[in-house]
Amino acid sequence: MDDQAERLRQLVKKWEQRRKKRIIAITSGKGGVGKTNIAVNLALVLCEWGHKVTLLDADLGLANVDIVMGINPPRTLSQVVRGECKLTDIVYSVHGIKVIAGGSGLEELAMLPESEIMYLFQDAAQINSDFFVIDTGAGLSSQVISMALAAEEVLVVTTPEPTSLTDAYALIKVLVRQKRDLILYLVVNRVTNNKEAEQITANFCQVVKDFLAANVNYLGYIPEDRLVKTAVTRQQPLLLTFPSAPASQKLRAIAAALSGANPSLASRDGLGGFWGRLRSLLS
């Protein structure tokens, strides 16, 4: 245990000497809330504004970042799992961002032992980015929780549906009980109007504060927009296909809030610290 702690300290020290990065895990308590679509489009906005962005599809076994973006990477995490290549070999540049594509429909990824997850991603610290965006799976699986806890910032996506809000609360409850200083953000997707969004977020954030003694930073909402479905059907990112759509405008506002949030994070331990924390969680 002492040797492991020392290795972690050395890893953090090494990366503190490099350009600092922000590691943001985008997750949800319930599937089907638009998490991946939001992750992809936020990454594109940040890139558009001049940031170096890497998007990691960490929904092991059910990955679909490639589908939302309409790309067909020659290599995915499947090849890494099989030992055919390293993680850095599968980085795919598209629309200005670096994408690490996951594998979909593969039992070997979905059932990947926790002890092997760290090995799978150990080379990611070599990737140079200002923002490292992680699209996790949904729910409370150990893989999802470990990825979220290892990040410094976690963006939770929900919808106005009671089941989605309940699952989002359950997810936050698990996270804050294990890591009190986790920085939490909330985005509400598929909202009818601003009044609905304000009521939902006010109640949700207050419940989290009262019962979990935690603060959730509300970044904004995304309206119900038929053009989102059209973009997904076309397998094209919303921001590139319909840049003036209502949902696109809200995504830009959310990206602005996110990129301007907590500037002190630049003094934290960067991507090396993320992998160190993930190693500790999975050991």
N, C-alpha and C positions, 0 to 999 in steps of 0.2 A: 504493500500500500504506500509506503514511504517513497519507494522508487517511482511508482506511478505518479505521485504528487510532484516529485522533482521533475519528471519528464514533462508534466503539464506546465509547471512554472517556466521551464526552459522554452517550451513551445510558445507560450504567451510572450515571454521576453523577446524572443526572436521576431515575432510578428509585430510587437510594439515599435520596433525599429523601422518598420516598413509603412507604406501608405495605409492609413486606417480605412476600414471598410464598414459599411452597415449591413448587417445580416438580418433580413426580415423574413420570418416564416409566415406564410399566408395559409390559414387553416380554417376549419369549420367543424362544428359538432355534428352536422348532418350533411349527407351527400346531396348533390343536386341543387345547391344554392347559388351556383355560378362562381365558385371559388377560383377555378382554373382560368375562366374567362377574365376575371378581375386581375389575376396574377399576370397573365400575358399582356393585357392592355396597360397596366400600371408600369410594367417593365418597358414597354414601348414608349410611353410618355416620358419616363425618366431618361431614356436614351435620346429621345428627341431634344431634350433640354441639355444635352451635352455630357451626361453621366455615362460612365462605363458600367454596363449592366450584364450580369450573368443570371440566367433563369434556370434553376434546377428543378426538374420534374421528379419529386421524391415520393410521388404516390405509387409506391412499389407494387407492380402487378396490375394496376388500373390506370396507368399513365395516359394522359390525352392532351398534353400541351402541344404535341406535334399535330394532332387533329385540329385543334383550335387555330393553330397557325398555318395549317395547310402545307406542312412540310413533310418530307420523307427522308429523315437523316439516314445516312448509310450505315451508321452504327448507333446502338443504344446501350443502356445499362445491361441488357441481356448479354452482350459480348463481353462486358467487363466481368459479369458474374461467372461466365464460362472460362475466364482467364485468357481470352483471346486478345485483349488489349487493356490499356490503362484508361482511367477516367479521362485524363487529358487528351486521349486520342479520339474521344467521341464528341468533343466540344464542336458544336455546329453554329456557325455565324449566319444569322439571318436578320434582315431589317435592322442591322446595327447592333443587335444584342447577341450574346453568346448563350446558346441553349444546350443544356445537357438533358437529352431525351431519355425518358424512362421506357420500360417495356410494358406492354399491355397484354392481358390475357395469359400471362406466363406464371404458372404455379411456382416455379423456381424463385421468382422475385417476390411474389406474395407471401411465400412461406420462408423467406430468407431469415435465418437465425439472427438474433440481435448481435451476437458476437461477430458476425461477418459484415454488418452494416458499416462499421467504422473502417474496416479494411477496404470496403467498396469505394468509400469516398475519400480515402486518405490523401489522394493526389490533388484534391480540389483546392487546397491552400495555395497551389502554384498559380491559380488563375487570377489575373489582375482585374479587379472590378471596384467601382465605387459602391455599388449596390449589389448584394448577392441575395436574390429573391428565391425563396424556396416554396414551391407549391407542394404542400404536404398532402397526405391522404385526409379523409374526413373521419370523424369519430374519436374514440378513446383508446385505440389500439396502442400497444407499447411503442410501435414504430412512429406513430404520429406524435405521441407525447414526448418521446426522446428528441425528435427533430425540433419540436417547438421549444422545449426547455433548453436546448443547446443554443438557440438563437437569443439575441439580446432584445429583439422586438418581435411581437407576435400580433398579426392582424387577423382578427376573427371575423369571418363573414357569416351573416345570418339573413333571413328573410322575415317578413312580418308574421309568418305562420307560427302559431303557438308551439308546435313541435320543434321547429327550427330554433326558436328562442330558448326553449327548455334545454335543447341539446347544446346550444352555445353556452348557456350558463353552466351546465355540467362540465363542459370542457374547461372553461375558465376556472371552475372550482378545483379541478384536478391540477391544473397548472400552478395556480397561486399557492396551493398547499405545499407544493414541492419547491417553489421558487418565488419568494415574496417580492423580490425586486424586479420581477419580469415587467417589461413595459408593454402594455396592452392597448391595442387599437380596435375599434369597432366600425364596420361598414355594413349598412343594411341595404340589401339588394331587392329589386323588384317592388319598390314602394309606389303606392298610388299617388301620394302627394306629400308636400313638405310637412303638413300638419300631422299626418300619420307617422312620418319619420321622427318628428320631434317628440311625439307622445311615446313612441316605442323606446327611443333611446333614453329619454329622461327616466322612464320607469325602469328600464333594464339596468342602466348605470347606477341608479339609486339602490336597486336590490343587491347588485354586486358589492357596492360600498357598505351597505348595512349588514349583510350576512357574511361577506367574505373579507371585509376590511381591505378591499382593493379598489384601485381607480382604473377606469377604462376611458381612454381618450377617443371620443367620437370624431371620426374623420369626415363623415358625410354619408349620403345615401345615393343610390342609383335607382332611377325611376323604372317602372315597367315600360319597356320600349320594344316594339315589335321588330325594330331593326337589329336588335341583339340576336334574336332568333335567326333572322335572315343571314347575318354575318356568320353565325355558327354553322348554319346549313351549307353555306358556300365554303366553309372552312377557310375563312379570311378574318383576320383580327378586326374588330369593330372600329378601332381608331384609324385604321388605314382605309377601310371600306366606306365607312360613314363618319367622317371626322366631325361633322356638324350635328350628329344625332344627339338628342337630349342625354342619353346615357354616356356618350363620349364626352360631353361637356362636364358632366358630374365626375367622370373618371379623372379628367384633368384637374378638377378642383381637389379631389381626394389626393392625387399625386402631389399637388402643390402643398397641401397640408402635411403630407407624409415627408416630403423632402425637406420641409422647413421645421419639422418637429425635432425636439431634443438635439440641438446642435452639439451638445456636450458629448454625444455618443462618439464623436470623432476621436475622443481621447481614450476610448476603450480598447480592448485587446484585439480587435479585428478578426479576420477569418480564421487565423490560427487558433484564437481563443475558442471559436465556435467548435472546431474539430476536437480541441482538447476537452471541452465540456461534453461533447457527444461521446467521446471515448470513455470518459468517466461514467456517464449515464448508462452506457451499454456494457461496461465491464462487470 
